[in-house]
Amino acid sequence: MSNLTALLMLTLLSSANASRPTNVVLIMTDNQGPWTLGCSGNPDISTPHIDRLAEQGTLFTRAYANNAVCSPTRATVLTGLMPCQHGVHRYLGRAPQVGPQAYNMLEEFDTLPSLLVDAGYVAGLSGKWHLGGNMTPQEGFTSWITKPHGSSAGFYDQEVIENGRLRTEPQYLTDLWTDHAVDFIKENRERPFFLFLAYNGPYGLGRAMREEIRNSHRDRYADQELPSFPRSPPQPWNHNYGEWIGDLQIIRKYAAEVSGIDDGVGRVMQTLDDVHLADDTLVVFTADQGLAGGHAGYWGMGDHTRPLTAFDWTMHIPLILRLPGQIPANRRRDEIVSNYDLLPTILSLLNVERKPSGNWTFPGRDFSPLLRAKDTENEGVGWENVHFLEVENVRAIRTDDWKYIERIHQTPNELYHLPSDPNEHDNVYGLPEHAETMLHLRRRLHQFFHEHADPKWDLWHGGKSKTDLMTARFFGITNPYVSSGYRPGQQPAPYAAP
């Protein structure tokens, strides 16, 4: 092929790509804080491909999840709604995922995949769904390979669902999800696509961390001390996993799983290059929620404490967005953004309209102007640094300097001055000198949920839940997706909180 012919082909290809909608690859990991990444300062976990993604796009240093566990946060990213709006308050057990009681928890909502499918996209899921009705494709997905459950007992010889059938997969799951993601991109390179690549790693919990390291990073970490995992004494609230702090087997396994995901990100980006779509695809890298690896004296997520918590380590997530021509390269943003901001932001970047579907008021804000800003002088002007969280009976507001945490049917309430107490060990709630700050934050917190909560799913005001609850005794709710007989489109029976 002559140089002139090659140039003509590339020109025609670029012209064709310019006329089609922007593709989307949403990469979501399971239980991962930004502290695990080299681009966020980690010195001893190898993440060169994710680091390169950050160099090619924009990294948010203060991105937060609105819940401490996976099903609620995934529901929020896909709907743009809070748990008190979509009704998914806790992770799903097996019953709503597979079997006669299974159903899609998001069925009544417009979601990111369903909106894009309506706009002419093809949608594919590879990895963890954990939102119900797992045996068959949901929300407009036509390519569908997933797990029958949400937890991860390991990464080898695990159950997967493919083509509506349940089987045991001997391959390393992280590579399996990547293989199917690569195939989906290649098969759909001629049409706009949405790929949800949802890794079930690095995980950091349960039997999966006692499994032998068998991926390509086994030797890399075999003798490493990995000081980026703090060796802090366990805090009294650390109900589970406190003994894992400093456990080198656990630490090395988690690091190896992070690097395994990084390999997958590299393969996906290389595939986009190979099919000449790297410049025409919005790539988003994030996690469902954070994970403490010894930080502040904790290991795990916010449901591994008693009482449930809203500490930063459980909700601080990585967030990188890459789209050449629209999102500047090698930029860091320090504004506080939330996972419920992702849906409006992605739709804005794609010029896809979010049509109204129901009476919900969307809590998220479109932060695409922060991404598109060309100059640094006025960046962030008019953007309020505030984030809201709810975990069953816990609600919280976080600002630049303060975090206020309130509980229903339980104590304590909490107030932390974050610049002087980043580990959130010194609760100053109730001190007279902070009364005005507390009252201001409390009003903001109540105002937010008063504006957005759906009475059907507002646990704080008599609502029910689509999921089982760890704090069910506070609300008188037991296995509600069975006992209430709820299905999408139905009105749950009235309930009065105790």
N, C-alpha and C positions, 0 to 999 in steps of 0.2 A: 504494500500500500504506500503510495507516495505521500510526502508531507502535506501536499495541497489537498489530497483526498481526505486524509486524516483530519486536517483542520476544518474542512467542509462538514464532515460528519459530526465533529464536536460542536460546530456552530449550530447545525440543525438540531442536535440533541439539546443544547442549551436553550434554543428558541422554544422547543417543545416543552421543556421543563418549566420555562418561564410562564407558560400559558396554563399550567395545571396548578391546583391547590397545593399548599405546603403539606408535606407528610409530617407525621408525628411519631416519635418513638419515646414512650414514657417508660423509663426504667425505675422500678421501685424495689428496694431491698427490704429485708425483714429484720427489724431491731438493729439499727445502725446509727450511731451518732457521728457527727462530722469529725470528731476527734480521731477517728480511725483512718483518715485520709491524709496522704502527703500534702495535698494542696491546702489542707487546713492545719498543717504544721506537724503532723505525726512523723517522727524521725525513723521509725523502725518497722512499720507495716508497708509493704511494697504495693503501691497503687499507681503505676506510671500512666496507665491508660485513662483513668479517671482524672488524674492530674493534668493530662494533656487536654482532656475535655474542658477542664476549668480554664486552661490557657486559651482555648479557642472560643470561650463563651464568658458568661458572667456567673460568679459565685456569690451567693448570699450567705453572709456570715451569721446572720440571726434569723434563721427560718425555724418555725416551730409547728409541731403537730398539736391538734386540738384535743387529743385523747391519748391515753397511755397504752392502748392495746390495738391489735391489728384490724379486726373487722370494722370498728367504728371509724378509724382513720382512713381506711380504704374506701368506705362508703362516703366519707366526706370529700376525699379527693375527686371521686367520680361524680358526685352530685352537687358539690359546692355547699352542702348543708351541714348543720351541726347535728350531733346525736339526738338532741331534743326535737329535731325536725325530721330526720330520716328513721328514727326509732331503733337504730342499731347501737346499743349502749355498751355492749361487751362483745368479746370474741364469740363466734358461733361454735357450738358443739356439733357433733356428727349429725344429729337428727335433721336439722334444716338444710344440711348440705347434700346428703344422699339418703335414699329410702323413701317411704310413703309420705313422710311429713316434710320433705324437701320443697323449698320454693325460693325464688329469687327475692331477696330482701329489698331490692331497688326497683321492683317491677312497676311501681306507680310513679316513678320519677323519670324526667329527662336526665340523661347522664352524658358524660363526655363521649363515650363511644356511641351511644344512640343518636346524639345530636350530629356527630360527624358522619355516621352512616346515612342519616337523613340528608346530609349535605353532599352525598355522593362518594364517601370514603368506603373502603373495605376495612374491616376491623379484625384484628387477631389477638388472642390471649395466649401467652406462653408462660406458665408458672402458677403461682398461688392466686386463687380467686377468693375463697373464704367469705363469700357473700351469699351463699345459698343456691340451691338448684344446680349443683356442680356437674351433674352427669351430662347436661346438654348446654349448648352455647346460650348465653344470655346477652341482653342489651345490644343486640345487633351484631355480635361477634359471629363470624362464619368459620374462622380458624380457631380451634379450641383444644388446648391440652393443659391439664391442671391436676391438682391433688384432690382426693376425696375429703380432706380435712385440713385444718389450719395449722396445727402444731407439727413439728418436725422431730420425729424420733431418730432421724439420721439422714444421710445424703446418698446412701447406696441401698439397693434392694428395697425400695420403697414403693408404695402403691401410687399409681397415677391413673388418670382418666384420659383416654384418647379414643376418638370416634365412638363415644357413648359406651365404652367398655372399660371395666376396671381390671388392671393388671399390675403385676410387680415388675418394676423397671430396675435392672441391675446396674445401668449406667449411672455415673455421677450426676445427680440431679441438676447441678449448676450448669454442667455441659449440655445436658438434655434440653433445658430451657433455651440455652444459647443456640443450639443446633436448630431448633424449631423457629426461633426468631430470625436466624439467618435465612432459612428456607422461605419464611413468609415474606421477607423483604425481596428476595430474588423472584419469587413467584408473582409478586404484585408491583414490580418496579414500573410497570406501564400505567398504573392508575394510582390515585391518591390513597394512602393507607394510614391507619392508626394501629400501632403496635404497642400493646401493653405487655412489657417484659417484666414479670413480677417474680423475682428470685425469692426462694424461701430461705435464703441465707443472708447474712452470716449467722443469724439466729441468736446464738449465745446462751441458750437455755437447754435444760433437760438432757435426755439421753444423747442427743445429737452432739453434744460437746464431749461426751465420753467415747464417742466413736473414734477409731484410729484415723489419723490424717492419711488420706490416700490420694490426694490430688498432687499436682506437680510442684507444690510448694512445701512438701513434707521436709525435704532436706534443708530448705532455706531457714525454717524456724526450729529445727530439731534441737539446737543448742542455744537458742536466743533467750535472753532474759526479758526482753520487751518492756523496758521501763515506762513506756507510755501508758501502761496499765497501772494506775496508782495502787500502792499497797497500804491504803488507809485502813485503820481499824474499823470494823463493821459498826454501823450506827444501830441503836436499839430498834428503830423502825424497820430495819432490813429483815423482813419475815422469812424470805427465802433467799438462798444463794449467798448469804454473807460469808460462808466458809470458802466460797470460790475465789474470794479476793486473794490475789497472789498465787493461785494454783497454776503452776506452769503448764500442766497438761491442758487445762481449759483455755488458758491464755493463748497458747500456741495453736490450738485448734481453731479458735475464733479468728486469729490473725490469718491463718491459712485459708479460711472460708472467705474473708474479705478479699484476699489476693485472688482467689478463684473467681469471684465476681468481677474483679478488675480485668482478668483475662477475657471474660465474656464481653465486657464493655469494649475492649479492644477489638474483638472479632466483629461485633456489630458495627463499630465505626469503620473498620476496614471493608466490610461488606457494602456499606453506604458509599464508600469511595469507589469500590469496584464497579458498582452499577451506576456511577456518576450521579448520585443523589445526595451526597454529603452536604452540598450547599443549598439543597431544596428541602431539607428535613429539619424540623424542630426537634432537638433531643433534650429531654428533661431527665436529670438524674436526681433521685431523692430516696427517702425511706419512709416506711409507714409511721414509725415513731423511733425515738432514740433508745439507747441502752447505756447503762452505767457499767463500766468494767473496773470497778473499784473507786470510781469518782465519788468524792464526798462521803466515802464509807458505804457505798451501795454497789450491789451487782444486780442487774436485771432491769425490769420496767416498773412503772408506777403501780402495777397490781401485785408486785412482789413485796409490798410494804403493808404494814398495818398501823394506822389506817391507810387507805389509798392516798397517793400523793400527787402533787402537781409540781414537783421539782423540775428544774431546768434539764437535768440529765435525762429525764424520761421523755421530754417533748422537743429537745433540740435536735434538728434533723439536717442532713446535708441537702443542699439545693443548688444545682447547676443547670443553667439553660444555655443552649447553643443554637444559634440560627444566623449564619453569615449574612451580612447585609442589613439585618434588623437588630441584632443583639451584638454590642461591641465585644471584642475579644479581650481576654486577659484583664478583666475588670472585676473588682470586688464591691459589693454593696453591703452597707452596714444597717440599712433600715430593717425594722422588724416586719417580717412578712409571715403569713400563716398558710397552712395547707389548704384552708378553705378559700384562699385567694387564687389557687392554681387554676381552677376551672374558668373563672372569668378572664384571667390573664391569658391562658392558652387560646381561648376562643377569640379574644381580641387580636392576638398575634396572627391568627388564621383568618381574620375577618369573617368569622362565622357568628351569626346572630343566635343568642340564647332566647328561644321562644318561651313565653310563660306557660307553665304547666302546673296549675294549682294555685293556692293562695300563699305560697311561701314567700317570705322576704329573704333575700340572699344576704348572708353576713359578709361575704367576701368582697374584696376590693381588687380592681384591675391594676396590677403594678407594672403593666407593659410600658407606661411612660417612663418609669425608672430604668427599664431596660433599654429603651430607645434613645434616652437622653444623650446628646452628642457632647455637651459641655459639662464640666464638673462644678461650675460656679454656683448654679442654682439647683443642683441635684437634690431631690428629696424635699424641696420646698412644698409645703402643704400636705405632706404625708405624715400622718400621726403614727408614732411608734407604739402600737398597742396590740396585744394578742389575748384571745379568750380561750379557755379550756374548760371542758366538763368531762368528768369520769364518774359516772353513776351519781353518788351523793356528794361529789366534790366539784366545785366550780371555782375558777380562778381568773384573774386579770393580771397581765404582765405588761409593764411599761419599761422605759429605759432604766429607771432607778428602783422601781418597787414591784413587788408581787404581793397580791392579796389573795388568800385562799379561804373559802368559806365552805362549811359542811352543813348538811341538813341531817337531823336526827343523830348527830355525833359531834364530838369535839376532838381536837381543838380547831378554832380558826387560827389563821397564821398571817403574819405580815413580815416581809423581809426587805431590808435595804440592800439591794444587790451589789452596788459598788463596794460597800464595806464588808459584805457577807455573801460572796459568790457561791459558797457551799450550802447556803440556806440552813445554817445550824442555829442561828440566833433569832428566835421568834420574838418580835417586838410588839406583837398584837397586845393591846390593852394598856400600853404605856401612854400616859397622858400627853407626852410631847409629840406623839405620832397620831393622836386622835383625829385631827383634821385630815391628815393624809388618808387614814383608814376610811373615814366616812366618805371622802371623795371617791376613792376606789370602789367602795361598796356600792355607791349610787351608780357608778359607771357599769359595774358588773350586773346589777339588777336591771338597769335600763337595757342593756344588750340582750339579755335573755327574755325580758318582757316584750321586746320588739320582735324577736325572732322565733321564740319557742312555739311549737305546735302543741296545743293542749292535749292531743292524743298521746304524744310521746314525751311530755314535760313531766319527768319524774318528780320534780319539786312541787308540782301543783296537781297531783292526782293522776297523772298520765301513766300509761303502761310502757312496756318495752317489748320489742320483737325478740329479744334475747334473754337468756338466763342472766341473773345478776349476782355478783359476789356479795353485794349488800342487800339482797332480796328481803332480809328480815326487816329492814327499815321501811320498806314499801309494801310489804305483804304480797309480793309477787313471786311465784314459783313456776319455773318452766312456762312462761307466758305464751310462747308460740304454740304450746300444746293446750294448756288449760284455758286460755282465752279463745282458742279456736280462730285466731286472727288470720286473715288472708288479705293481700293487698286489695284496697278498695272498700274494705269493711270498716265500720266504726267500732272500735273496741268498747266493751261494756263500761259504764261509768264506774269510777273508783275514787274513793276518798282516802287520802294518805293518813296514816295513823298519827 
